[in-house]
Amino acid sequence: MGTINPPSTAMTIVCRIGSRFVALPMQTVVHTARFAELTPASDVSAIVCGVVSVHSATVPVIDGRSLLGEPPGYDLGSYILLAASDIDQPPEIGLLVDEVMSIHRVGADGLAPVDHIDGISCGVIRDLPQPALLLDVDELFALAHGSARD
């Protein structure tokens, strides 16, 4: 489980998935794009809706709607956030979202801890017009690669 130990301020990318708002730490997102093609994948977690090829690497893409318990409803106009454990690394996973909303600086008191929601969230950003779940990137990596973490 990810922990909340942010610096006095932390940058996040805020997105909409279905009717919910989520955020990812900026230092994990290496690229945001619309992809013209999503290749179906076999032998992967049910939450993975396909794979994309990025710089000769095959990257699993998580369906954000399925992740949040909503019916799948993506199209190729949806955005894929490509994330890595370190910004200097090639992407390890993609997250399919409906809309990229903004880049947001989370203040020291803008992040509220929560119980580990469905194994994917490590906090709630509360200093936005609508609260956003801060997604636990380590958990997303584990889900994409078929190994749920404790």
N, C-alpha and C positions, 0 to 999 in steps of 0.2 A: 504494500500500500504506500502510495506517495504521501509525503508529509508536507505541511505548509511551513516553510521557513523562508519567506520571501525577504529580499532586501527591503529597505525603506520604501522603495518603489519598484515595481516590476512591470515590464511591458507584456501585453497579451494581444492576441488577435481574436476579436469577437466575431462570432458567426451565428447564423440562424440555421437551425435544423428543424424542419417542420414548424411547430409553434413554439419551440424552445430556443433559448440563447445559450451558447456554450463559448468557452474561450480556451485557447491553447497558449502556453508560454511562448513568447516571441522567439526565445533562443532555441526552440526546437523546430520551428517551421523554416524549412530551407527553400520552399518555393510554393507559390499559389498559382493555380492555372485552371483553365478549362481544357479538358482533353477531348479530342474528337473521337477517341476510341477507347473502350474499356473491354478488355478481353476476359471472357468467362474463365474462371479458375476451377480446377478440380482438386480434390484432396486438401481442402482448406476449411477453416472455421466457417460456420453458417453465416457469421456476421460479415464475412468478406464477400463483396459483390463482384469482384474481378481483380485483374491486375493491369498495371500499365508498365510500359517499358520506358525507363528514364536512364539515359546515358549507359545503355547496354545492360542495365540491371532490371530485373523483374521485381516490381514493388506491389505488394498486396494492398488493396484499397478497401477500407472498412466503410460499410453503408451506415452513415450517421443516423439515419432514421431507424434502422433496425437496432442499432446500438441503444437508442433511447426508447425502444419499445413502441415505435410508431410504424405504420405500414410503409413498406418501401414505396418510393415515389420519385425517384431521381430520373433525370434525363441528361443528355450529354451537354446541356447548358449549365449543369451544376458545377460547382467548383470542387477541386481536389486540393486539399492542403497536404503537401508532402513534408513529412517530419522525420527527424533523425535525433538520436540521443545527444548529438552535438552538432551545432550549426556548420562546422567544418567538415562534416561527414556527408556521404551521399544519402539520399532518402532511404529510409527503412520501411516506412508505411505511408499510405495515403488515407485521408479521411474525407469522405464525400459529404459536402454541406450544400445547403440550398443557396446561401448567400453569405458573402463576406461583408460584415457590417462596418467594422472600424478597427483601428489600433487603439488600445486603451492602456493608459498608465494607471496601474492599481496602486493607490496610496497605502501607507502602512496600516490604516484602519479600514481599508476597503475590501479586505478579504476575510470572510467568516468561515471558520472550520465547520465541517459537517461530518456526520457519520459517513462512512464509505458507501456512497450511493451506487448500488449495482456493480460495485467493483470498478467504476470508471471515473468517479469524481473525487477530488481531494479538497474541495472548497467551493464557496459561492462568492463570486465577485458582487458586492452589494452596492458599490458606488457608481452604478450605471442606472439609466432610466428604468430598465428591467433587469433584475438579477440574472447572472449567467453562471452556469456550472463551469468551474475550472476543471478541465479534463486531466486525468492522471495519465500522462504520456507513457509511463512505464507499463501501465495496465493495457493501454492501446497496443503497444508493441507485443505484449504477451497474447492478447486476443487475436491479433493479426497473424501471429505465427502459431496459433493453436495450443498455447500453453497458459491456461488461467493461473494467475498468481494468487497466493494466499494472502 
